[in-house]
Amino acid sequence: MLLGIFVFFACDGRMWHEFKNVDGQWLRNDTLRFSYYDAGEGDDCHTLCVELRSMYDYCYKDVRMQVVADSKSYDAPIVDTLSCRVYDDNGVYMGTTSGIMYQLSSQNITLPATPHDTLYVSINHIMNDTLHGISDVGVRLLHCGRHQYAGN
């Protein structure tokens, strides 16, 4: 069983995938924090993507977020703004679904690898209001050059 899970993660390039629950509303001042220990797999860089799980009643076309990545290996924190599109121009919900819950992915950012060090990632949305309809916010870290999971 464990071998099957390892093979699944190894094949899609995924190194780390974690979600935090925001109970159906992501408050404007909520900063979500994640940490990942990089065991040093020989990569020069990693690809990071923010993922959202939302319900059908989310009312904006997209979600804009600020992502801060930091590590003792970095000279300074890396700050980037990402957008996750929720509806297309025709109002059709984007992402994958299983019932009333949708999973959506932001565009990717590339980060330097942090071999034998911890990568800290913090995410907050930069929209004007509390975001109702968002249930979970997560991060996905891939080996560089492998963008074939969750719509990327």
Secondary structure, DSSP 8 states (H G I E B T S, - for coil): -HHHHHHHHHHHTEEEEEEEE-TTEE-TT--EEEEEEE---S-SEEEEEEEEEEETT--SSEEEEEEEEE-TTSSS-EEEEEEEE-B-TTS-B-SEEETTEEEEE---EEEE--TTEEEEEEEEE-SSS-EETEEEEEEEEEETT---STT-
